[in-house]
Amino acid sequence: MKRIEPNVLLAISTTISLLLLLLTAVVYGELGAAGEIKYPLMAAICIVGYVFGNALMQRQLKRTTPPMIHADKPSTAAMAGVFPLVVMLLAAVPVFWSGHDYGLFVIIASVMTGATIESALKARSWQ
C-alpha cells in the first residue's frame, strides 16, 4: 500500500476542521443572516484567492518555499499540526457564544486551510 503524503493529510484534516467551523457558524450564528450561503461562499473565495494569489506573488518575487512538513525535519509535523487545532478551537467558539457573526473566524480558518492546501500541492511537485 502506498503511503499518503503528510502534507496531504494536513490539508485534509484542516479542511475537515473548516467544515466543522462552517457547520457551527451556520447553526449557532446570527439568526436571519443567511449564513448557510454567506459562510461557505466566503470560505471558498478565501481559499481560492489565497492559493492563486500566493502562487502569483511567489512567482513575481522569484521566491520558492518548501512544503510545510519535511521528512528530514520531524519537528515540522508537530508545528504544522497547530493549523487544524486552531481551526477546531475556532469551531468551538460558536457553540458556547452563539448568536454572533463569525465571518472573521471563517476568513482566518480559510486562509489557514489555503496554506495547507498550497503546501500539499507543493509537496506533490517538490518530490
C-alpha positions as CSV (number, residue, x, y, z in Angstrom):
1,M,0.0,0.0,0.0
2,K,1.3,3.4,-0.9
3,R,1.9,5.9,1.9
4,I,-0.2,9.1,1.9
5,E,2.0,12.2,1.9
6,P,1.9,14.1,5.3
7,N,1.1,17.5,3.7
8,V,-2.0,16.0,2.0
9,L,-3.1,14.6,5.4
10,L,-2.6,18.0,6.9
11,A,-4.7,19.6,4.2
12,I,-7.5,17.1,4.6
13,S,-7.6,17.5,8.4
14,T,-7.6,21.3,8.2
15,T,-10.4,21.2,5.6
16,I,-12.5,18.9,7.8
17,S,-11.9,21.3,10.7
18,L,-13.0,24.2,8.4
19,L,-16.2,22.2,7.5
20,L,-16.9,21.8,11.2
21,L,-16.4,25.6,11.7
22,L,-18.8,26.3,8.8
23,L,-21.4,24.0,10.4
24,T,-21.2,25.5,13.8
25,A,-21.2,29.1,12.4
26,V,-24.3,28.4,10.4
27,V,-26.1,26.6,13.2
28,Y,-25.2,28.8,16.1
29,G,-24.5,32.1,14.3
30,E,-26.6,35.2,13.8
31,L,-30.3,34.5,13.1
32,G,-31.6,35.6,9.7
33,A,-28.1,36.5,8.4
34,A,-28.2,33.9,5.5
35,G,-25.1,32.2,7.0
36,E,-25.8,29.0,5.1
37,I,-24.9,30.9,1.9
38,K,-22.5,33.5,3.2
39,Y,-20.0,31.4,5.2
40,P,-19.3,28.6,2.6
41,L,-19.1,31.2,-0.2
42,M,-16.7,33.3,1.9
43,A,-14.6,30.2,2.7
44,A,-14.4,29.1,-1.0
45,I,-13.4,32.6,-2.2
46,C,-10.7,33.0,0.5
47,I,-9.2,29.6,-0.1
48,V,-9.0,30.0,-3.9
49,G,-7.8,33.6,-3.5
50,Y,-5.1,32.6,-1.1
51,V,-3.8,29.6,-3.2
52,F,-3.8,31.5,-6.5
53,G,-2.7,34.9,-5.0
54,N,0.1,33.4,-3.1
55,A,1.4,31.5,-6.1
56,L,1.3,34.6,-8.2
57,M,3.2,36.6,-5.6
58,Q,5.8,34.0,-5.1
59,R,6.3,33.8,-8.9
60,Q,6.6,37.6,-9.2
61,L,9.1,37.7,-6.3
62,K,11.0,34.7,-7.7
63,R,10.7,33.0,-4.3
64,T,10.3,29.3,-3.7
65,T,9.2,28.0,-0.3
66,P,9.3,24.3,0.6
67,P,6.2,22.4,1.8
68,M,5.2,22.7,5.5
69,I,6.2,19.2,6.5
70,H,9.6,17.8,5.6
71,A,10.7,14.2,6.0
72,D,14.2,15.2,7.2
73,K,12.8,17.5,9.9
74,P,10.2,15.7,12.1
75,S,9.5,18.8,14.2
76,T,7.8,20.4,11.2
77,A,4.9,17.9,11.5
78,A,4.3,18.8,15.1
79,M,4.3,22.5,14.3
80,A,2.1,22.1,11.3
81,G,-0.4,20.2,13.5
82,V,-1.2,23.6,15.1
83,F,-3.2,24.6,12.0
84,P,-6.1,22.1,12.4
85,L,-6.0,22.6,16.2
86,V,-6.6,26.4,15.8
87,V,-9.4,25.8,13.3
88,M,-11.1,23.3,15.7
89,L,-10.8,25.8,18.6
90,L,-12.4,28.5,16.3
91,A,-15.2,26.0,15.5
92,A,-15.9,25.5,19.2
93,V,-16.5,29.2,19.9
94,P,-19.9,29.5,18.3
95,V,-21.2,26.6,20.4
96,F,-20.5,28.5,23.6
97,W,-21.0,32.1,22.4
98,S,-24.0,31.9,20.0
99,G,-25.9,34.5,18.1
100,H,-23.0,36.5,16.6
101,D,-21.4,36.9,13.1
102,Y,-18.4,34.6,12.7
103,G,-17.2,35.8,9.3
104,L,-13.8,36.7,10.7
105,F,-13.3,33.2,12.1
106,V,-14.3,31.8,8.7
107,I,-11.7,34.0,6.9
108,I,-8.9,33.1,9.3
109,A,-9.7,29.4,9.0
110,S,-10.0,29.6,5.3
111,V,-6.5,31.3,4.9
112,M,-5.1,28.6,7.2
113,T,-6.7,25.9,5.1
114,G,-5.5,27.6,1.9
115,A,-1.9,27.5,3.3
116,T,-2.2,23.8,4.0
117,I,-3.7,23.1,0.5
118,E,-0.9,25.0,-1.1
119,S,1.7,23.0,0.9
120,A,0.1,19.8,-0.3
121,L,0.3,21.0,-3.9
122,K,3.9,22.0,-3.4
123,A,4.8,18.6,-1.8
124,R,3.4,16.8,-4.8
125,S,5.7,18.8,-7.2
126,W,8.6,19.1,-4.8
127,Q,9.5,15.3,-4.9
